[in-house]
Amino acid sequence: MSVGNTVIIGAGPYGLSIAAHLKAAGIPYHLYGTPLESWRKFMPVGMVLKSERFASNLWDPNGQFTLERYSAEHGIPYQPAGDPLSLADFLRYAEWFRQRAVGESIDVKVTNLQATRAGFLLDFAGAPSLEAQRVILATGHMAFRVVPPELAGIPEPLCYHSARIHDLSGFVGRDVTLIGAGQSALESAALLHEAGAQVRLIVRDHQVRWNAARNGHRSLAQRVRNPESGVGFGWESFVISEMPQWFRRLLPADLRHRYVAKTWGPSGAYWLKQRIEGRVEILLNSKVRQAITEHGRVCLEVQGPNGTKTVWTDHVIAATGYKVDLDRLDYLHAGLKQSIAREGGAPVLNPQFETSVPGLFIVGISSAPTFGPVMRFMFGAKHVAPALTRRLR
């Protein structure tokens, strides 16, 4: 059994950014995980990032390995906003970042993490166990997928969460119903329609909401009145993007949780609007009340503004988001789960993202109830990586 000082579990945007900072600071670490695994394996082919290019960086401490520099080195046109970044281009940039700022990760999965007197014991699938003094969990959002209870009894491939529809070829010529009105629902609907599926959206709200577009040069007065930040326009967005520590300090836990749950709700990127409106059937003010399977199809009972209707469909896709609940991290030993202080399902974290278990840190979406909505986006890694580095020196 080997011994490590600091172990990072997860090689997504947060894990890679933290590793880049620790490497630059000369802090020994082990990085476990497949680089950008959920992005490569589960996000739909043809996807375009919702974040603007200036907000789609991975983070090293000196800002050497930005998307802008990558674009310049590879002869790719770059503008900070108004030019959506494809998933394929982002993955190529992320691999370039990994090679230059991080190096290799250990491509195995953790199967068990438990506390010991000396720190932590980690077991892996296909690799020796490891003892570590400190562990950083950067394992992302996939464990926290939410499927409405009305669909809980519908198995794959009849029902998927939107995080699991990477390959769209199996939907060609099929009738597909998506539930939701956020970026995942809207972009999946557009991609499925363009791939040759018959698509409809079921939306609770009375409208589909679209984010504002960036329209050319903005004057100084416009930028002062309505600044652009990593998560959108306006001073509220700016504060959320740039001041996560103040979010934690100034708001009590119940208010933080309500704010995270109720703000930055479902909406679509401006560049998707023309790919949806007039092309995809949208059922507004509607909700699925019941779902059953019959003869290899799904029968949905949909409550709408004019009463209840029946919708027969080949596949249902729940683009219904994520909810943090540490009990859903199956690699956490039961004793360790019980030791982590929580606010609801989310961990209680100190300013350095450390849990109530000394030496155990949790970042990314799991930290959003503490540090705000920015932690649901990769832009949040900008704040996490330096905070952890200061703590671990």
QUINORDA-V132909 format. One record per residue. N is the residue number from 0. RES is the residue in three letters. PSI is psi in radians with two decimals (NA if undefined). OMEGA is omega in radians with two decimals (* if undefined). Layout:
# QUINORDA-V132909
{{N | RES | PSI | OMEGA} {N | RES | PSI | OMEGA}}
This chain:
# QUINORDA-V132909
{{0 | MET | 2.27 | 3.13} {1 | SER | 2.88 | -3.10} {2 | VAL | 2.32 | 3.12} {3 | GLY | 2.67 | 3.12} {4 | ASN | -0.98 | -3.14} {5 | THR | 2.31 | 3.13} {6 | VAL | 2.28 | 3.03} {7 | ILE | 2.18 | 3.10} {8 | ILE | 1.95 | -3.12} {9 | GLY | 2.22 | -3.09} {10 | ALA | 0.71 | 3.00} {11 | GLY | -2.83 | -3.12} {12 | PRO | -0.68 | 3.13} {13 | TYR | -0.85 | -3.13} {14 | GLY | -0.75 | 3.13} {15 | LEU | -0.71 | -3.13} {16 | SER | -0.72 | 3.09} {17 | ILE | -0.78 | 3.13} {18 | ALA | -0.70 | 3.13} {19 | ALA | -0.71 | 3.13} {20 | HIS | -0.77 | -3.14} {21 | LEU | -0.70 | 3.13} {22 | LYS | -0.79 | -3.14} {23 | ALA | -0.54 | -3.13} {24 | ALA | -0.05 | -3.14} {25 | GLY | 0.44 | 3.14} {26 | ILE | 2.07 | -3.11} {27 | PRO | 2.49 | 3.12} {28 | TYR | 2.83 | 2.92} {29 | HIS | 2.35 | 3.11} {30 | LEU | 2.06 | -3.13} {31 | TYR | 2.35 | 3.07} {32 | GLY | 2.77 | 3.05} {33 | THR | 2.14 | -3.09} {34 | PRO | 2.19 | 3.10} {35 | LEU | 0.72 | -3.03} {36 | GLU | -0.87 | -3.08} {37 | SER | -0.56 | 3.09} {38 | TRP | -0.70 | -3.08} {39 | ARG | -0.65 | -2.97} {40 | LYS | -0.45 | -2.96} {41 | PHE | -0.47 | -3.13} {42 | MET | 2.51 | -2.99} {43 | PRO | 2.43 | 3.05} {44 | VAL | 2.33 | -3.11} {45 | GLY | -0.04 | -3.12} {46 | MET | 2.61 | 3.03} {47 | VAL | 2.39 | -3.12} {48 | LEU | 2.47 | 3.08} {49 | LYS | -0.61 | -3.12} {50 | SER | 2.53 | 3.06} {51 | GLU | 2.89 | -3.06} {52 | ARG | -0.65 | -3.13} {53 | PHE | -0.38 | -3.13} {54 | ALA | 0.25 | -3.08} {55 | SER | 0.48 | 3.10} {56 | ASN | 2.68 | 2.72} {57 | LEU | 2.88 | -2.89} {58 | TRP | 2.12 | 2.92} {59 | ASP | 2.77 | -2.94} {60 | PRO | -0.45 | -3.10} {61 | ASN | 0.10 | 3.13} {62 | GLY | 0.58 | -3.12} {63 | GLN | -0.51 | -2.93} {64 | PHE | 1.06 | -3.12} {65 | THR | 2.89 | 3.04} {66 | LEU | -0.60 | 3.12} {67 | GLU | -0.77 | 3.13} {68 | ARG | -0.73 | 3.09} {69 | TYR | -0.77 | -3.13} {70 | SER | -0.74 | -3.14} {71 | ALA | -0.75 | -3.12} {72 | GLU | -0.46 | -3.07} {73 | HIS | 0.19 | 3.08} {74 | GLY | 0.56 | -3.12} {75 | ILE | 2.23 | 3.10} {76 | PRO | 2.45 | -3.12} {77 | TYR | 2.28 | 2.89} {78 | GLN | 2.49 | -2.98} {79 | PRO | -0.63 | -3.09} {80 | ALA | 2.84 | 3.12} {81 | GLY | 0.11 | 3.14} {82 | ASP | 1.52 | -3.02} {83 | PRO | 2.52 | -3.08} {84 | LEU | 2.18 | 3.14} {85 | SER | 2.69 | 3.08} {86 | LEU | -0.72 | -3.13} {87 | ALA | -0.75 | 3.12} {88 | ASP | -0.68 | 3.11} {89 | PHE | -0.73 | -3.13} {90 | LEU | -0.64 | 3.07} {91 | ARG | -0.72 | 3.08} {92 | TYR | -0.78 | -3.10} {93 | ALA | -0.66 | 3.10} {94 | GLU | -0.70 | 3.06} {95 | TRP | -0.77 | 3.10} {96 | PHE | -0.82 | -3.12} {97 | ARG | -0.78 | -3.10} {98 | GLN | -0.66 | -3.04} {99 | ARG | -0.62 | -3.01} {100 | ALA | -0.34 | -3.00} {101 | VAL | -0.98 | -2.98} {102 | GLY | -2.74 | -3.02} {103 | GLU | 2.58 | 2.92} {104 | SER | 2.91 | 3.12} {105 | ILE | 1.95 | -2.92} {106 | ASP | 1.18 | 3.05} {107 | VAL | 2.86 | -3.11} {108 | LYS | 2.46 | 3.05} {109 | VAL | 2.35 | 3.12} {110 | THR | -0.34 | -3.14} {111 | ASN | 2.33 | 3.05} {112 | LEU | 2.12 | 3.13} {113 | GLN | 2.70 | 3.13} {114 | ALA | 2.54 | 3.04} {115 | THR | 3.06 | 3.11} {116 | ARG | -0.57 | -3.09} {117 | ALA | -0.15 | -3.09} {118 | GLY | -1.79 | -3.06} {119 | PHE | 2.62 | 3.01} {120 | LEU | 2.25 | 3.11} {121 | LEU | 2.27 | 3.01} {122 | ASP | 2.54 | -3.07} {123 | PHE | 2.72 | 3.03} {124 | ALA | 1.94 | 3.07} {125 | GLY | 0.35 | 3.11} {126 | ALA | 2.71 | -3.13} {127 | PRO | 2.66 | 3.04} {128 | SER | 2.83 | -3.04} {129 | LEU | 2.37 | 2.97} {130 | GLU | 2.41 | -3.11} {131 | ALA | 2.58 | 3.07} {132 | GLN | -0.58 | -3.07} {133 | ARG | 2.49 | -3.13} {134 | VAL | 2.33 | 3.08} {135 | ILE | 2.08 | 3.11} {136 | LEU | 1.97 | 3.13} {137 | ALA | 0.87 | -2.95} {138 | THR | 0.15 | 2.91} {139 | GLY | -2.68 | -2.89} {140 | HIS | -0.21 | -2.94} {141 | MET | -0.60 | -3.13} {142 | ALA | -0.30 | -3.00} {143 | PHE | 0.32 | 3.14} {144 | ARG | 2.41 | 3.12} {145 | VAL | 2.20 | 3.00} {146 | VAL | 2.24 | -3.11} {147 | PRO | 2.56 | -3.11} {148 | PRO | -0.48 | 3.12} {149 | GLU | -0.40 | -3.10} {150 | LEU | 0.03 | -2.98} {151 | ALA | -0.48 | -3.11} {152 | GLY | 0.09 | -3.12} {153 | ILE | 2.03 | -3.05} {154 | PRO | 2.85 | 2.90} {155 | GLU | 2.53 | 0.13} {156 | PRO | 0.17 | 3.12} {157 | LEU | -0.55 | 3.13} {158 | CYS | 2.24 | 3.09} {159 | TYR | 2.68 | 2.79} {160 | HIS | 2.60 | -3.07} {161 | SER | -0.32 | 3.11} {162 | ALA | 0.01 | -3.05} {163 | ARG | 0.62 | -3.14} {164 | ILE | 0.81 | -3.09} {165 | HIS | -0.89 | -3.08} {166 | ASP | 2.03 | -3.07} {167 | LEU | -0.09 | -3.02} {168 | SER | -0.51 | -3.13} {169 | GLY | -0.13 | -3.12} {170 | PHE | -0.04 | -3.11} {171 | VAL | 2.24 | 3.13} {172 | GLY | 0.09 | -3.11} {173 | ARG | 2.78 | 3.04} {174 | ASP | 2.15 | -3.05} {175 | VAL | 2.29 | 3.10} {176 | THR | 2.18 | 3.11} {177 | LEU | 2.50 | 3.11} {178 | ILE | 2.09 | -3.14} {179 | GLY | 2.92 | -3.12} {180 | ALA | 0.34 | 3.08} {181 | GLY | -3.04 | -3.10} {182 | GLN | -0.72 | -3.11} {183 | SER | -0.79 | 3.13} {184 | ALA | -0.81 | -3.03} {185 | LEU | -0.75 | -3.14} {186 | GLU | -0.67 | 3.08} {187 | SER | -0.71 | 3.11} {188 | ALA | -0.78 | 3.14} {189 | ALA | -0.80 | -3.11} {190 | LEU | -0.71 | 3.13} {191 | LEU | -0.74 | 3.09} {192 | HIS | -0.79 | -3.11} {193 | GLU | -0.40 | 3.11} {194 | ALA | -0.17 | 3.09} {195 | GLY | 0.28 | 3.07} {196 | ALA | 2.74 | 2.98} {197 | GLN | 2.04 | -2.89} {198 | VAL | 2.46 | 2.94} {199 | ARG | 2.68 | 3.09} {200 | LEU | 2.38 | 3.00} {201 | ILE | 2.07 | -2.98} {202 | VAL | 2.22 | 3.12} {203 | ARG | -0.70 | -3.00} {204 | ASP | 2.99 | 3.12} {205 | HIS | -0.07 | 3.13} {206 | GLN | 2.82 | 2.95} {207 | VAL | 2.30 | -3.07} {208 | ARG | 2.43 | -3.11} {209 | TRP | 2.40 | 3.08} {210 | ASN | 2.67 | -3.13} {211 | ALA | 2.52 | 3.09} {212 | ALA | 2.67 | 2.99} {213 | ARG | 2.08 | -3.05} {214 | ASN | 1.46 | 3.03} {215 | GLY | -2.70 | -3.07} {216 | HIS | 2.40 | 3.08} {217 | ARG | 2.33 | -3.12} {218 | SER | 2.88 | 3.11} {219 | LEU | -0.73 | 3.14} {220 | ALA | -0.72 | 3.11} {221 | GLN | -0.71 | -3.13} {222 | ARG | -0.57 | 3.10} {223 | VAL | -0.78 | -3.12} {224 | ARG | -0.61 | -3.02} {225 | ASN | 1.24 | -3.05} {226 | PRO | 2.64 | 3.07} {227 | GLU | 2.37 | -3.10} {228 | SER | -3.07 | -3.10} {229 | GLY | -0.37 | -3.13} {230 | VAL | 0.22 | 3.08} {231 | GLY | -2.96 | -3.13} {232 | PHE | 2.68 | 3.02} {233 | GLY | 2.81 | -3.10} {234 | TRP | -0.61 | 3.09} {235 | GLU | -0.78 | 3.10} {236 | SER | -0.69 | 3.14} {237 | PHE | -0.80 | -3.14} {238 | VAL | -0.78 | 3.14} {239 | ILE | -0.68 | -3.11} {240 | SER | -0.68 | -2.92} {241 | GLU | -0.17 | -3.02} {242 | MET | 0.93 | -3.12} {243 | PRO | -0.54 | 3.12} {244 | GLN | -0.65 | 3.10} {245 | TRP | -0.62 | 3.06} {246 | PHE | -0.79 | -3.14} {247 | ARG | -0.73 | -3.03} {248 | ARG | -0.66 | -2.94} {249 | LEU | -0.40 | -3.06} {250 | LEU | 2.34 | 3.03} {251 | PRO | 2.81 | -3.00} {252 | ALA | -0.79 | -3.07} {253 | ASP | -0.65 | 3.12} {254 | LEU | -0.68 | 3.08} {255 | ARG | -0.81 | -3.10} {256 | HIS | -0.74 | 3.13} {257 | ARG | -0.70 | -3.13} {258 | TYR | -0.81 | -3.13} {259 | VAL | -0.66 | -3.10} {260 | ALA | -0.55 | -2.97} {261 | LYS | -0.27 | -3.09} {262 | THR | 2.90 | -3.07} {263 | TRP | 0.86 | -3.11} {264 | GLY | -2.93 | -3.04} {265 | PRO | 2.24 | 3.07} {266 | SER | 2.85 | -3.13} {267 | GLY | 2.69 | 3.07} {268 | ALA | 2.53 | -3.08} {269 | TYR | -0.57 | -3.06} {270 | TRP | -0.12 | 3.09} {271 | LEU | -0.36 | -2.96} {272 | LYS | -0.81 | -3.09} {273 | GLN | -0.28 | 3.11} {274 | ARG | -0.13 | -3.10} {275 | ILE | -0.95 | -3.00} {276 | GLU | 2.24 | -3.12} {277 | GLY | -0.03 | -3.10} {278 | ARG | -0.49 | -3.07} {279 | VAL | 2.34 | 3.08} {280 | GLU | 2.28 | -3.14} {281 | ILE | 2.12 | 3.07} {282 | LEU | 1.76 | -3.11} {283 | LEU | 2.83 | 3.14} {284 | ASN | 0.73 | -3.00} {285 | SER | 2.65 | -3.12} {286 | LYS | 2.46 | 3.05} {287 | VAL | 2.15 | 3.11} {288 | ARG | -0.53 | -3.10} {289 | GLN | 2.63 | 3.08} {290 | ALA | 2.34 | 3.06} {291 | ILE | 2.84 | 3.07} {292 | THR | 2.51 | 3.12} {293 | GLU | 2.19 | 3.11} {294 | HIS | 0.69 | 3.07} {295 | GLY | 0.21 | 3.09} {296 | ARG | 3.04 | 3.14} {297 | VAL | 2.31 | 3.08} {298 | CYS | 2.06 | -3.12} {299 | LEU | 2.31 | 2.96} {300 | GLU | 1.97 | -3.01} {301 | VAL | 2.12 | 3.06} {302 | GLN | 2.10 | -3.13} {303 | GLY | -3.03 | -3.09} {304 | PRO | -0.37 | -3.11} {305 | ASN | 0.39 | 3.13} {306 | GLY | -2.81 | -3.06} {307 | THR | 2.40 | 3.07} {308 | LYS | 2.77 | 3.11} {309 | THR | 2.29 | 3.12} {310 | VAL | 2.10 | 3.02} {311 | TRP | 2.34 | -3.08} {312 | THR | 2.74 | 3.13} {313 | ASP | -0.58 | -3.11} {314 | HIS | 2.52 | 2.99} {315 | VAL | 2.34 | 3.09} {316 | ILE | 2.07 | -3.14} {317 | ALA | 1.75 | 3.06} {318 | ALA | 1.07 | -2.92} {319 | THR | 0.35 | 2.90} {320 | GLY | -2.73 | -2.97} {321 | TYR | 2.60 | 3.06} {322 | LYS | 2.15 | -3.06} {323 | VAL | 2.24 | 3.06} {324 | ASP | 1.87 | -3.06} {325 | LEU | -0.39 | 3.10} {326 | ASP | -0.33 | -3.11} {327 | ARG | -0.03 | 3.03} {328 | LEU | 1.69 | -2.96} {329 | ASP | -0.24 | 3.13} {330 | TYR | -0.15 | 3.10} {331 | LEU | 2.19 | 3.08} {332 | HIS | 2.52 | -3.08} {333 | ALA | -0.70 | 3.13} {334 | GLY | -0.65 | 3.11} {335 | LEU | -0.72 | 3.09} {336 | LYS | -0.76 | -3.11} {337 | GLN | -0.42 | -3.09} {338 | SER | -0.30 | -3.08} {339 | ILE | 2.03 | 3.08} {340 | ALA | 2.48 | -3.05} {341 | ARG | 2.79 | 2.92} {342 | GLU | 1.73 | -2.94} {343 | GLY | -2.29 | 3.11} {344 | GLY | -0.13 | -3.04} {345 | ALA | 2.62 | -3.12} {346 | PRO | 2.57 | 2.93} {347 | VAL | 2.22 | -3.05} {348 | LEU | 2.51 | 3.03} {349 | ASN | -3.14 | -3.08} {350 | PRO | -0.33 | 3.14} {351 | GLN | 0.28 | 3.10} {352 | PHE | 0.39 | 3.14} {353 | GLU | 2.38 | 3.12} {354 | THR | -3.09 | 3.07} {355 | SER | -0.22 | 3.04} {356 | VAL | 1.93 | -3.07} {357 | PRO | 2.31 | 3.11} {358 | GLY | -0.07 | 3.12} {359 | LEU | 2.11 | -3.08} {360 | PHE | 2.49 | 3.12} {361 | ILE | 2.27 | -3.05} {362 | VAL | 3.07 | 3.10} {363 | GLY | -2.58 | -3.04} {364 | ILE | -0.54 | 3.14} {365 | SER | -0.35 | 3.14} {366 | SER | -0.05 | -3.11} {367 | ALA | -0.71 | 3.11} {368 | PRO | -0.33 | 3.11} {369 | THR | -0.79 | -3.00} {370 | PHE | -0.02 | 3.02} {371 | GLY | 3.01 | -3.04} {372 | PRO | -0.40 | -3.13} {373 | VAL | -0.46 | -3.12} {374 | MET | -0.09 | 3.01} {375 | ARG | -0.14 | -3.09} {376 | PHE | 2.72 | 3.13} {377 | MET | -0.31 | 3.08} {378 | PHE | -0.50 | -3.13} {379 | GLY | -0.40 | 3.13} {380 | ALA | -0.42 | 3.08} {381 | LYS | -0.63 | -3.11} {382 | HIS | -0.60 | -3.05} {383 | VAL | -0.84 | -3.01} {384 | ALA | -0.84 | 3.12} {385 | PRO | -0.59 | 3.13} {386 | ALA | -0.76 | 3.11} {387 | LEU | -0.67 | -3.14} {388 | THR | -0.76 | 3.10} {389 | ARG | -0.69 | -3.12} {390 | ARG | -0.60 | -3.01} {391 | LEU | -0.07 | -3.14} {392 | ARG | NA | *}}
